[in-house]
C-alpha cells in the first residue's frame, strides 16, 4: 500500500498546525498532524488537551507519480518545506502508518506505562534506596509521584521512573 507513496514534511507557523492541515485539505492534499494527549495544569485545574506530537510540523501525502508540491508553499499556515537540496525530503509511508496504528481515540498513545497508580515500588537509588512506596500519580515526563512514610508521616515525593522497580 505504501509503495510509490511518500510523505513530505511541512514546517508551519508557530501553533498553526491545524490551520495548515485544514487549508492543505481544502487544496486537495491529504495531510496528517499526529497529536498526543497532555495534561495541562492552570489555575489549580488539570485538564487533558490535544497537542501536536511534532510541534510546528505537518505531513502531506504525495504519490511518486504526482510531484506537485509547490502549491503547498503558498498555503495559509505553512512556513516552509523540509528540503533535501531543492526537493522535498521524502518520508517513508510506513512511518506514518506506524503512528496511525498507535492512535487511540484520535491521539497517538504513548507506549504502555510500566507502572500504574496504586502499585507498590521499591526505590533503587539515592537517599531512599530500598524504601517501598506507593504510586499516587504518573507524570508524563517519566517521573512518578509516590507516597512514602518518612518519620511516620506520609510524604509525596517525585521520583524518576528509571530509579525504581516493582516491589
ChimeraX commands (.cxc) that place a marker at each C-alpha (Angstrom):
marker #1 position 0.00,0.00,0.00 radius 0.5
marker #1 position 2.87,2.40,0.68 radius 0.5
marker #1 position 4.78,1.55,-2.48 radius 0.5
marker #1 position 5.22,4.59,-4.68 radius 0.5
marker #1 position 3.85,6.79,-1.91 radius 0.5
marker #1 position 5.73,9.16,0.30 radius 0.5
marker #1 position 5.02,11.96,2.69 radius 0.5
marker #1 position 6.67,15.35,2.67 radius 0.5
marker #1 position 7.18,17.30,5.86 radius 0.5
marker #1 position 5.76,20.81,6.09 radius 0.5
marker #1 position 7.03,23.35,8.60 radius 0.5
marker #1 position 4.16,25.50,9.89 radius 0.5
marker #1 position 3.97,28.85,11.59 radius 0.5
marker #1 position 4.00,28.60,15.41 radius 0.5
marker #1 position 0.85,26.84,16.74 radius 0.5
marker #1 position -0.73,26.83,13.25 radius 0.5
marker #1 position -0.55,23.08,12.56 radius 0.5
marker #1 position -4.35,22.71,12.50 radius 0.5
marker #1 position -4.77,25.77,10.26 radius 0.5
marker #1 position -2.19,24.45,7.80 radius 0.5
marker #1 position -3.75,20.95,7.82 radius 0.5
marker #1 position -7.25,22.30,7.09 radius 0.5
marker #1 position -6.00,24.56,4.29 radius 0.5
marker #1 position -3.97,21.74,2.75 radius 0.5
marker #1 position -7.07,19.51,2.80 radius 0.5
marker #1 position -9.06,22.33,1.12 radius 0.5
marker #1 position -6.48,22.35,-1.68 radius 0.5
marker #1 position -6.87,18.60,-2.23 radius 0.5
marker #1 position -3.77,17.43,-0.35 radius 0.5
marker #1 position -4.06,14.69,2.23 radius 0.5
marker #1 position -2.38,15.93,5.41 radius 0.5
marker #1 position -1.70,14.36,8.78 radius 0.5
marker #1 position -0.85,16.09,12.04 radius 0.5
marker #1 position -0.39,13.46,14.77 radius 0.5
marker #1 position -1.49,14.63,18.20 radius 0.5
marker #1 position -0.95,13.34,21.74 radius 0.5
marker #1 position -2.92,13.87,24.92 radius 0.5
marker #1 position -1.24,16.07,27.52 radius 0.5
marker #1 position -2.29,17.03,30.99 radius 0.5
marker #1 position -2.21,20.79,31.46 radius 0.5
marker #1 position -2.49,22.47,34.82 radius 0.5
marker #1 position -3.67,26.04,35.03 radius 0.5
marker #1 position -5.19,27.91,37.98 radius 0.5
marker #1 position -5.22,24.73,40.08 radius 0.5
marker #1 position -7.24,22.89,37.47 radius 0.5
marker #1 position -5.91,19.98,35.48 radius 0.5
marker #1 position -7.36,19.10,32.10 radius 0.5
marker #1 position -6.41,16.94,29.17 radius 0.5
marker #1 position -5.68,18.64,25.86 radius 0.5
marker #1 position -4.52,17.51,22.44 radius 0.5
marker #1 position -1.12,18.81,21.36 radius 0.5
marker #1 position 0.89,18.09,18.18 radius 0.5
marker #1 position 3.34,15.22,18.55 radius 0.5
marker #1 position 5.76,17.19,16.36 radius 0.5
marker #1 position 5.08,20.88,17.11 radius 0.5
marker #1 position 5.47,23.03,14.01 radius 0.5
marker #1 position 5.20,20.16,11.52 radius 0.5
marker #1 position 2.51,18.52,9.38 radius 0.5
marker #1 position 2.91,15.59,6.98 radius 0.5
marker #1 position 1.50,15.80,3.45 radius 0.5
marker #1 position 0.79,12.65,1.42 radius 0.5
marker #1 position 2.00,12.78,-2.17 radius 0.5
marker #1 position 2.46,9.99,-4.68 radius 0.5
marker #1 position 5.65,9.50,-6.67 radius 0.5
marker #1 position 3.73,9.94,-9.92 radius 0.5
marker #1 position 2.32,13.32,-8.84 radius 0.5
marker #1 position 5.20,15.55,-7.69 radius 0.5
marker #1 position 3.09,18.72,-7.50 radius 0.5
marker #1 position 4.27,20.05,-4.18 radius 0.5
marker #1 position 4.90,23.74,-4.95 radius 0.5
marker #1 position 1.30,24.82,-4.17 radius 0.5
marker #1 position 1.94,23.67,-0.59 radius 0.5
marker #1 position 4.34,26.59,-0.16 radius 0.5
marker #1 position 1.58,29.18,-0.65 radius 0.5
marker #1 position -0.85,27.54,1.77 radius 0.5
marker #1 position -2.02,29.62,4.74 radius 0.5
marker #1 position -0.29,28.37,7.90 radius 0.5
marker #1 position 2.68,26.87,6.04 radius 0.5
marker #1 position 6.09,28.41,6.60 radius 0.5
marker #1 position 8.32,26.12,4.50 radius 0.5
marker #1 position 9.02,22.56,3.42 radius 0.5
marker #1 position 11.74,20.39,4.86 radius 0.5
marker #1 position 14.05,20.12,1.86 radius 0.5
marker #1 position 16.87,17.89,0.75 radius 0.5
marker #1 position 18.71,20.11,-1.69 radius 0.5
marker #1 position 15.98,21.75,-3.78 radius 0.5
marker #1 position 13.49,18.86,-3.46 radius 0.5
marker #1 position 11.25,18.00,-0.51 radius 0.5
marker #1 position 12.65,15.33,1.79 radius 0.5
marker #1 position 10.68,12.13,1.47 radius 0.5
marker #1 position 9.32,10.33,4.50 radius 0.5
marker #1 position 8.51,6.64,4.12 radius 0.5
marker #1 position 4.78,5.94,4.30 radius 0.5
marker #1 position 5.40,3.14,6.82 radius 0.5
marker #1 position 6.41,5.74,9.41 radius 0.5
marker #1 position 3.03,7.47,9.20 radius 0.5
marker #1 position 1.22,4.11,9.16 radius 0.5
marker #1 position 3.04,3.14,12.36 radius 0.5
marker #1 position 1.93,6.39,14.02 radius 0.5
marker #1 position -1.67,5.84,12.91 radius 0.5
marker #1 position -1.58,2.27,14.21 radius 0.5
marker #1 position -0.79,3.65,17.69 radius 0.5
marker #1 position -3.75,6.06,17.68 radius 0.5
marker #1 position -6.41,5.68,20.35 radius 0.5
marker #1 position -9.45,7.98,20.09 radius 0.5
marker #1 position -7.70,10.26,17.59 radius 0.5
marker #1 position -4.48,10.69,19.57 radius 0.5
marker #1 position -1.21,8.80,19.33 radius 0.5
marker #1 position -0.91,6.75,22.50 radius 0.5
marker #1 position 2.36,6.63,24.35 radius 0.5
marker #1 position 3.93,3.27,24.93 radius 0.5
marker #1 position 2.27,1.29,27.67 radius 0.5
marker #1 position 3.44,2.54,31.06 radius 0.5
marker #1 position 5.46,0.18,33.19 radius 0.5
marker #1 position 3.74,1.36,36.34 radius 0.5
marker #1 position 0.17,2.10,37.39 radius 0.5
marker #1 position -1.40,4.13,40.15 radius 0.5
marker #1 position -1.66,2.28,43.45 radius 0.5
marker #1 position 1.27,-0.01,42.60 radius 0.5
marker #1 position 3.98,-0.62,45.22 radius 0.5
marker #1 position 7.50,0.15,44.04 radius 0.5
marker #1 position 10.96,-0.03,45.57 radius 0.5
marker #1 position 13.38,2.85,45.22 radius 0.5
marker #1 position 16.78,1.68,43.97 radius 0.5
marker #1 position 18.94,4.83,44.04 radius 0.5
marker #1 position 19.54,7.87,46.16 radius 0.5
marker #1 position 18.93,8.55,49.83 radius 0.5
marker #1 position 15.73,6.46,49.88 radius 0.5
marker #1 position 17.41,3.35,48.42 radius 0.5
marker #1 position 15.45,0.25,49.48 radius 0.5
marker #1 position 12.36,2.18,50.57 radius 0.5
marker #1 position 8.98,0.84,49.44 radius 0.5
marker #1 position 6.44,3.45,48.29 radius 0.5
marker #1 position 3.03,3.59,46.60 radius 0.5
marker #1 position 2.49,5.35,43.27 radius 0.5
marker #1 position -0.21,8.02,43.58 radius 0.5
marker #1 position 0.24,9.73,40.21 radius 0.5
marker #1 position 2.08,9.31,36.90 radius 0.5
marker #1 position 3.82,12.27,35.33 radius 0.5
marker #1 position 4.17,12.46,31.55 radius 0.5
marker #1 position 7.85,13.31,31.87 radius 0.5
marker #1 position 8.84,9.80,33.02 radius 0.5
marker #1 position 8.51,10.70,36.68 radius 0.5
marker #1 position 6.39,9.09,39.35 radius 0.5
marker #1 position 4.71,10.76,42.27 radius 0.5
marker #1 position 4.86,8.37,45.19 radius 0.5
marker #1 position 3.66,8.35,48.76 radius 0.5
marker #1 position 6.18,7.10,51.31 radius 0.5
marker #1 position 6.44,7.09,55.07 radius 0.5
marker #1 position 9.20,9.36,56.36 radius 0.5
marker #1 position 9.43,9.77,60.12 radius 0.5
marker #1 position 5.98,8.14,60.49 radius 0.5
marker #1 position 4.35,10.71,58.19 radius 0.5
marker #1 position 3.09,10.17,54.63 radius 0.5
marker #1 position 5.11,12.36,52.25 radius 0.5
marker #1 position 4.66,12.94,48.48 radius 0.5
marker #1 position 7.90,12.56,46.56 radius 0.5
marker #1 position 8.67,12.94,42.83 radius 0.5
marker #1 position 10.97,10.18,41.58 radius 0.5
marker #1 position 12.48,9.38,38.19 radius 0.5
marker #1 position 10.92,6.13,36.90 radius 0.5
marker #1 position 14.39,4.82,36.00 radius 0.5
marker #1 position 15.32,4.70,39.69 radius 0.5
marker #1 position 12.59,2.33,40.85 radius 0.5
marker #1 position 11.48,-1.26,40.37 radius 0.5
marker #1 position 8.25,-3.10,41.17 radius 0.5
marker #1 position 8.12,-4.17,44.83 radius 0.5
marker link #1:1,2 radius 0.2
marker link #1:2,3 radius 0.2
marker link #1:3,4 radius 0.2
marker link #1:4,5 radius 0.2
marker link #1:5,6 radius 0.2
marker link #1:6,7 radius 0.2
marker link #1:7,8 radius 0.2
marker link #1:8,9 radius 0.2
marker link #1:9,10 radius 0.2
marker link #1:10,11 radius 0.2
marker link #1:11,12 radius 0.2
marker link #1:12,13 radius 0.2
marker link #1:13,14 radius 0.2
marker link #1:14,15 radius 0.2
marker link #1:15,16 radius 0.2
marker link #1:16,17 radius 0.2
marker link #1:17,18 radius 0.2
marker link #1:18,19 radius 0.2
marker link #1:19,20 radius 0.2
marker link #1:20,21 radius 0.2
marker link #1:21,22 radius 0.2
marker link #1:22,23 radius 0.2
marker link #1:23,24 radius 0.2
marker link #1:24,25 radius 0.2
marker link #1:25,26 radius 0.2
marker link #1:26,27 radius 0.2
marker link #1:27,28 radius 0.2
marker link #1:28,29 radius 0.2
marker link #1:29,30 radius 0.2
marker link #1:30,31 radius 0.2
marker link #1:31,32 radius 0.2
marker link #1:32,33 radius 0.2
marker link #1:33,34 radius 0.2
marker link #1:34,35 radius 0.2
marker link #1:35,36 radius 0.2
marker link #1:36,37 radius 0.2
marker link #1:37,38 radius 0.2
marker link #1:38,39 radius 0.2
marker link #1:39,40 radius 0.2
marker link #1:40,41 radius 0.2
marker link #1:41,42 radius 0.2
marker link #1:42,43 radius 0.2
marker link #1:43,44 radius 0.2
marker link #1:44,45 radius 0.2
marker link #1:45,46 radius 0.2
marker link #1:46,47 radius 0.2
marker link #1:47,48 radius 0.2
marker link #1:48,49 radius 0.2
marker link #1:49,50 radius 0.2
marker link #1:50,51 radius 0.2
marker link #1:51,52 radius 0.2
marker link #1:52,53 radius 0.2
marker link #1:53,54 radius 0.2
marker link #1:54,55 radius 0.2
marker link #1:55,56 radius 0.2
marker link #1:56,57 radius 0.2
marker link #1:57,58 radius 0.2
marker link #1:58,59 radius 0.2
marker link #1:59,60 radius 0.2
marker link #1:60,61 radius 0.2
marker link #1:61,62 radius 0.2
marker link #1:62,63 radius 0.2
marker link #1:63,64 radius 0.2
marker link #1:64,65 radius 0.2
marker link #1:65,66 radius 0.2
marker link #1:66,67 radius 0.2
marker link #1:67,68 radius 0.2
marker link #1:68,69 radius 0.2
marker link #1:69,70 radius 0.2
marker link #1:70,71 radius 0.2
marker link #1:71,72 radius 0.2
marker link #1:72,73 radius 0.2
marker link #1:73,74 radius 0.2
marker link #1:74,75 radius 0.2
marker link #1:75,76 radius 0.2
marker link #1:76,77 radius 0.2
marker link #1:77,78 radius 0.2
marker link #1:78,79 radius 0.2
marker link #1:79,80 radius 0.2
marker link #1:80,81 radius 0.2
marker link #1:81,82 radius 0.2
marker link #1:82,83 radius 0.2
marker link #1:83,84 radius 0.2
marker link #1:84,85 radius 0.2
marker link #1:85,86 radius 0.2
marker link #1:86,87 radius 0.2
marker link #1:87,88 radius 0.2
marker link #1:88,89 radius 0.2
marker link #1:89,90 radius 0.2
marker link #1:90,91 radius 0.2
marker link #1:91,92 radius 0.2
marker link #1:92,93 radius 0.2
marker link #1:93,94 radius 0.2
marker link #1:94,95 radius 0.2
marker link #1:95,96 radius 0.2
marker link #1:96,97 radius 0.2
marker link #1:97,98 radius 0.2
marker link #1:98,99 radius 0.2
marker link #1:99,100 radius 0.2
marker link #1:100,101 radius 0.2
marker link #1:101,102 radius 0.2
marker link #1:102,103 radius 0.2
marker link #1:103,104 radius 0.2
marker link #1:104,105 radius 0.2
marker link #1:105,106 radius 0.2
marker link #1:106,107 radius 0.2
marker link #1:107,108 radius 0.2
marker link #1:108,109 radius 0.2
marker link #1:109,110 radius 0.2
marker link #1:110,111 radius 0.2
marker link #1:111,112 radius 0.2
marker link #1:112,113 radius 0.2
marker link #1:113,114 radius 0.2
marker link #1:114,115 radius 0.2
marker link #1:115,116 radius 0.2
marker link #1:116,117 radius 0.2
marker link #1:117,118 radius 0.2
marker link #1:118,119 radius 0.2
marker link #1:119,120 radius 0.2
marker link #1:120,121 radius 0.2
marker link #1:121,122 radius 0.2
marker link #1:122,123 radius 0.2
marker link #1:123,124 radius 0.2
marker link #1:124,125 radius 0.2
marker link #1:125,126 radius 0.2
marker link #1:126,127 radius 0.2
marker link #1:127,128 radius 0.2
marker link #1:128,129 radius 0.2
marker link #1:129,130 radius 0.2
marker link #1:130,131 radius 0.2
marker link #1:131,132 radius 0.2
marker link #1:132,133 radius 0.2
marker link #1:133,134 radius 0.2
marker link #1:134,135 radius 0.2
marker link #1:135,136 radius 0.2
marker link #1:136,137 radius 0.2
marker link #1:137,138 radius 0.2
marker link #1:138,139 radius 0.2
marker link #1:139,140 radius 0.2
marker link #1:140,141 radius 0.2
marker link #1:141,142 radius 0.2
marker link #1:142,143 radius 0.2
marker link #1:143,144 radius 0.2
marker link #1:144,145 radius 0.2
marker link #1:145,146 radius 0.2
marker link #1:146,147 radius 0.2
marker link #1:147,148 radius 0.2
marker link #1:148,149 radius 0.2
marker link #1:149,150 radius 0.2
marker link #1:150,151 radius 0.2
marker link #1:151,152 radius 0.2
marker link #1:152,153 radius 0.2
marker link #1:153,154 radius 0.2
marker link #1:154,155 radius 0.2
marker link #1:155,156 radius 0.2
marker link #1:156,157 radius 0.2
marker link #1:157,158 radius 0.2
marker link #1:158,159 radius 0.2
marker link #1:159,160 radius 0.2
marker link #1:160,161 radius 0.2
marker link #1:161,162 radius 0.2
marker link #1:162,163 radius 0.2
marker link #1:163,164 radius 0.2
marker link #1:164,165 radius 0.2
marker link #1:165,166 radius 0.2
marker link #1:166,167 radius 0.2
view
